[in-house]
Amino acid sequence: MGVAASKLGAVLNFNFPGNWQEIVIDLDRWLEDQEKRDAAPRVSDFVWTSVAEEILAVANAAVTLRTIGLVYGPTTSGVGKTMALNAICQVKSGAVMVTVEKAAATAAGLITSIARALKIGSEYHNARNYQKVKAALAG
């Protein structure tokens, strides 16, 4: 969840002097994501290859740093990028996989793809779409 255990404990014990509402919202979001992960079908035959472990390291760093992680590589099939990312999305809280085709590999295309993945917009990039994505990823 990205919150220290002591801070979460203080909120749950009604002893937190700071912005407890933000932490409760983060906890609620994490619990909803956990329910989705628990209900999602699992990849049963996935093998953690060296490529998959490198991608997992990027995902772990993104969670720790509370940022977006980028994975790219050869466009040829069979490397394992998509399978690894799908497996990681099943086990990482709040993980969303966004793919961008070469034709849409622009800032506008990326914003549109992120908005679609977050289910907050589907129209082509515009300032409102950017603001929705920014608000959804805040914190």
Secondary structure, 3 states (H helix, E strand, C coil): CCCCHHHHHHHHCCCCCCCHHHHHHHHHHHHHHHHHHHHCCCCCCCCCCHHHHHHHHHHHHHHHHCCCCCCCCCCCCCCCHHHHHHHHHHHCCCCCCCCCCHHHCCHHHHHHHHHHHCCCCCCCCCHHHHHHHHHHHCC
